[in-house]
């Protein structure tokens, strides 16, 4: 009788569309390819691994979840000290507890699905001695080494839909709408949704904005007969004046700001400069909720089956990725090494400029 293969599944960090599709891809592929396999789903991300709280998963558990949003395993966030440790509230390392569960269940590998922070913490887990394979999920699309992540396209669809619906009310009332989209560090989501929805201004973290340039575009539109304007603004957008502030200066300014987010500050400035009625819409977590779009269902399934293939071939310490349309994998060291920011000379940014979209600069 062949030796039993035991695999733990973890969904970590923020949820997004496609996690269940990826879980399904891993599980179904393992049951198809490995004669003797046991799969354990860790509850609530790393918490389940830390506390040995898990579900023994049978083939039926992987059915009926392809179109379901969120994650059937639950998720959570753990405090992470970059490059050093995963710790509790008192600063105590949680890695020994994770290893204890890993050894207790006699696991051969952990499949960890998550965003940038998860890739980095997974690297620590791998360095501690556990076999790890990771999958890249985030609506921000900012994980290094993969052209796209599952969850991204679903979020683009939702954000685009939000702005599509705002066009009619903005036009009816002759208003400016600032739509704040997710993306604290990278502008991939805002750029894609902004172009796809016909936004007039797109503000992303990588290109500091000049509020006067934005106001100039709005005045120009109104003068030419377009009484409304739509601004797609990433939550991490920053003005050219704030960009030069030190980290401490930026923190103090944020603490003393009368505005809850950057979009409200932008809306106030636009209204003051142009005199035009300006409103803010923040779809927030709506962007990462609901069922995954067909593209993400397919991509997550491809990633899941690729993870199973890595396990079968004992190729641990790698992240599944897509590059130039082909499913591949890269060393986890590489994936966790940096954030994939949107290059300011990216061809899609030039597309935006070519059709007259103001990028704020």
C-alpha positions in Angstrom: 0.0 0.0 0.0 1.3 3.4 -1.0 2.1 5.9 1.7 -0.6 8.4 2.6 -0.2 12.0 1.4 -1.6 14.6 3.8 -2.2 18.2 2.7 -3.4 21.2 4.7 -5.4 24.0 3.0 -5.2 27.6 4.3 -7.0 30.8 3.1 -5.3 33.8 4.7 -5.7 37.5 4.9 -8.6 39.4 3.2 -11.2 37.3 1.4 -11.9 37.7 -2.3 -13.7 36.0 -5.2 -12.2 32.8 -6.4 -10.9 31.3 -3.1 -13.5 28.5 -3.1 -12.8 27.8 -6.7 -9.1 27.5 -5.9 -9.9 25.2 -2.9 -12.0 23.1 -5.2 -9.3 22.9 -7.8 -6.7 21.8 -5.3 -9.0 19.2 -3.7 -10.4 17.7 -6.9 -7.1 17.4 -8.6 -5.5 15.7 -5.5 -8.3 13.2 -5.2 -8.0 12.5 -9.0 -4.2 12.2 -9.1 -3.2 10.8 -5.7 -4.5 7.3 -4.7 -4.1 7.8 -0.9 -4.6 11.4 0.1 -6.0 13.2 3.1 -6.9 16.9 3.0 -7.3 19.1 6.1 -8.9 22.5 5.8 -7.6 24.9 8.5 -10.3 27.1 9.9 -9.8 30.9 9.8 -6.5 31.1 8.1 -3.4 30.7 10.2 -5.5 30.5 13.4 -6.5 27.0 12.5 -2.9 26.0 12.0 -1.9 27.7 15.3 -4.7 26.1 17.3 -5.0 22.8 15.5 -8.5 23.7 14.5 -9.3 22.0 11.2 -11.8 20.1 9.1 -11.1 16.7 7.6 -12.3 17.3 4.0 -13.9 14.6 1.9 -14.6 14.8 -1.9 -18.1 16.0 -1.3 -16.7 19.1 0.5 -15.3 20.3 -2.8 -18.6 20.1 -4.7 -21.0 23.1 -5.1 -18.4 25.7 -4.2 -17.1 26.8 -7.6 -19.4 29.9 -7.8 -19.5 30.7 -4.1 -17.8 33.9 -2.9 -15.6 34.2 0.2 -14.0 31.1 1.6 -15.7 28.1 3.2 -12.7 27.7 5.5 -12.8 31.2 6.9 -9.9 33.6 7.1 -8.1 35.9 9.4 -5.0 38.1 9.7 -2.0 37.5 11.9 0.6 40.0 13.1 3.6 39.7 10.8 7.0 41.1 11.5 8.5 41.5 8.0 11.2 39.0 7.3 11.3 37.8 11.0 8.3 36.2 12.6 4.6 35.7 12.9 3.6 36.7 16.4 0.6 37.0 18.8 -0.5 40.2 20.5 2.2 39.9 23.1 4.9 39.5 20.5 5.4 35.7 21.1 6.3 33.6 18.0 3.4 31.5 16.6 5.7 29.4 14.4 6.2 26.7 17.0 2.5 26.2 17.4 2.1 26.0 13.6 4.9 23.4 13.4 3.2 21.5 16.2 -0.1 21.2 14.2 1.9 20.4 11.0 3.7 17.5 12.8 0.6 16.3 14.7 -1.3 15.9 11.4 1.8 14.5 9.8 1.3 16.9 6.9 3.4 16.7 3.7 2.5 20.2 2.5 0.5 23.3 3.2 -1.3 25.0 0.3 -1.6 28.7 1.4 -3.7 31.1 -0.6 -3.3 34.8 0.0 -2.0 38.2 -1.0 1.2 40.0 -0.6 1.5 39.7 3.2 0.5 36.0 3.0 3.3 35.3 0.5 5.8 36.8 2.9 4.5 35.0 5.9 4.3 31.7 4.0 8.0 32.2 3.2 8.7 32.4 7.0 6.7 29.2 7.5 8.7 27.5 4.7 11.9 28.7 6.2 10.8 27.2 9.6 10.7 23.8 8.0 7.2 23.2 6.7 6.6 22.3 3.0 4.6 25.1 1.4 3.0 25.8 -2.0 1.2 29.1 -2.4 -1.5 30.6 -4.6 -1.7 34.3 -5.5 -5.1 35.9 -4.6 -5.9 39.6 -4.2 -8.1 42.1 -5.9 -5.1 44.5 -6.0 -3.2 42.4 -8.5 0.1 43.5 -6.8 1.8 40.1 -6.2 5.2 40.0 -7.8 5.9 37.2 -10.4 2.4 36.7 -11.8 0.7 38.6 -14.5 -2.6 38.5 -12.6 -4.2 37.1 -9.5 -7.5 35.5 -9.0 -10.0 38.0 -7.5 -8.7 40.9 -9.6 -11.0 40.5 -12.6 -14.1 40.0 -10.4 -13.3 43.2 -8.6 -12.7 45.1 -11.8 -16.1 43.9 -13.0 -17.8 45.2 -9.8 -15.9 48.5 -9.7 -16.7 49.1 -13.4 -20.4 48.3 -12.7 -20.5 50.8 -9.9 -19.1 53.6 -12.0 -21.4 52.6 -14.9 -24.4 53.2 -12.7 -23.1 56.5 -11.5 -22.9 58.0 -15.0 -26.6 58.5 -15.2 -27.1 60.2 -11.9 -24.0 62.3 -12.4 -25.3 63.4 -15.8 -28.8 64.1 -14.5 -27.6 66.4 -11.7 -24.5 67.8 -13.4 -22.3 66.6 -10.6 -18.7 65.4 -10.1 -18.4 62.0 -8.6 -15.3 60.7 -6.9 -15.4 56.9 -6.7 -12.9 55.5 -4.2 -11.7 52.1 -5.2 -9.5 49.6 -3.3 -5.8 49.8 -3.8 -3.7 51.2 -1.0 -0.3 50.7 -2.7 -1.0 49.8 -6.3 -3.3 51.2 -8.9 -4.1 48.2 -11.1 -7.8 47.9 -10.1 -8.5 51.6 -10.4 -6.8 51.9 -13.7 -8.6 48.9 -15.2 -12.0 49.9 -13.9 -11.5 53.6 -14.7 -10.8 52.9 -18.3 -13.5 50.2 -18.6 -16.2 52.5 -17.2 -15.3 55.7 -19.1 -14.0 57.6 -16.1 -12.7 61.1 -16.9 -9.9 61.2 -14.2 -8.0 58.2 -12.8 -5.9 58.8 -9.7 -3.5 56.0 -8.6 -0.8 55.7 -5.9 2.0 55.5 -8.4 1.3 58.9 -10.0 1.0 61.8 -7.4 -1.8 64.1 -8.5 -2.0 67.8 -8.8 -5.5 68.9 -7.8 -5.3 71.9 -10.1 -4.8 69.6 -13.1 -7.9 67.6 -12.1 -9.9 70.8 -11.7 -8.7 72.0 -15.1 -10.0 68.9 -16.8 -13.4 69.3 -15.0 -13.7 72.9 -16.1 -12.7 72.0 -19.6 -15.4 69.3 -19.8 -18.1 71.7 -18.5 -17.1 74.4 -21.0 -17.4 71.9 -23.8 -20.9 70.9 -22.7 -20.2 67.9 -20.4 -21.8 69.0 -17.2 -20.6 66.0 -15.1 -17.3 64.2 -14.5 -16.3 60.9 -13.0 -13.1 60.5 -11.0 -11.9 57.0 -10.3 -9.6 57.3 -7.2 -7.6 54.6 -5.6 -7.7 54.6 -1.8 -3.9 55.1 -1.8 -3.9 58.1 -4.1 -1.6 60.8 -2.9 -1.2 64.5 -3.9 2.2 65.7 -5.2 2.5 67.8 -2.0 1.8 64.9 0.3 4.2 62.7 -1.6 7.2 64.6 -0.4 6.2 64.5 3.3 8.2 62.2 5.6 6.4 59.2 7.0 5.9 61.0 10.4 4.6 64.1 8.7 2.2 62.1 6.6 0.9 60.3 9.6 0.3 63.5 11.6 -1.4 65.1 8.6 -3.7 62.1 8.3 -4.5 62.1 12.0 -5.4 65.8 11.9 -7.4 65.6 8.7 -11.1 66.4 8.9 -11.7 63.9 6.0 -12.1 60.1 6.6 -10.4 59.2 3.3 -8.5 60.9 0.4 -11.6 60.9 -1.8 -13.4 63.2 0.6 -10.4 65.6 0.6 -10.4 65.5 -3.2 -14.1 66.2 -3.5 -13.9 69.1 -1.1 -11.0 70.7 -3.1 -12.8 70.1 -6.4 -16.0 71.8 -5.2 -14.0 74.7 -3.8 -12.0 75.2 -7.0 -14.7 74.6 -9.6 -17.8 75.4 -7.7 -19.4 72.3 -9.0 -21.4 70.0 -6.8 -19.2 67.0 -5.9 -20.1 63.7 -4.3 -18.2 60.7 -3.0 -19.0 57.0 -3.5 -17.0 54.3 -1.6 -18.0 50.8 -2.7 -15.5 49.4 -0.2 -15.7 45.7 0.6 -18.5 45.3 -2.0 -15.6 45.1 -4.5 -14.3 41.8 -3.1 -17.7 40.2 -2.3 -20.1 38.0 -4.2 -19.4 35.2 -6.7 -16.3 35.1 -8.8 -16.6 36.0 -12.5 -16.0 33.2 -15.0 -12.5 34.3 -15.7 -11.6 34.0 -12.0 -13.3 30.7 -11.7 -11.1 29.4 -14.5 -7.9 31.0 -13.3 -8.4 29.8 -9.7 -9.1 26.3 -10.9 -6.0 26.4 -13.1 -4.0 27.6 -10.1 -5.5 24.9 -7.8 -4.6 22.1 -10.2 -1.1 23.5 -10.7 -0.7 23.4 -6.9 -1.7 19.8 -6.8 0.9 19.1 -9.6 3.6 20.7 -7.5 2.6 18.5 -4.5 2.6 15.3 -6.6 6.1 16.2 -7.8 7.3 17.4 -4.4 8.2 20.8 -5.7 7.7 22.8 -2.5 8.6 26.4 -1.7 6.9 27.7 -4.8 4.1 30.0 -5.8 1.8 29.2 -8.7 1.7 32.0 -11.3 0.5 32.9 -14.7 3.1 34.5 -17.1 2.4 35.3 -20.7 -0.8 33.3 -20.6 0.8 30.1 -19.3 0.4 28.6 -15.9 3.8 28.2 -14.2 5.4 28.6 -10.8 8.2 30.6 -9.3 10.3 30.3 -6.1 8.4 31.6 -3.0 11.6 33.7 -2.2 11.0 35.6 -5.5 7.2 36.1 -5.0 7.7 37.4 -1.5 10.6 39.7 -2.4 8.7 42.7 -3.6 5.3 44.3 -4.4 4.2 44.6 -8.1 3.5 48.3 -8.4 1.9 49.7 -11.6 4.8 51.1 -13.7 4.2 54.7 -14.6 5.1 53.9 -18.2 2.8 50.9 -18.5 1.1 50.7 -21.9 -2.3 50.7 -20.3 -1.6 54.1 -18.7 -0.6 55.4 -22.1 -3.9 54.1 -23.4 -5.7 56.1 -20.8 -3.8 59.2 -21.8 -4.3 58.6 -25.5 -8.1 58.8 -25.0 -8.0 61.9 -23.0 -8.2 60.6 -19.4 -6.5 62.8 -16.9 -4.1 60.9 -14.7 -3.8 63.8 -12.3 -0.3 64.9 -13.4 
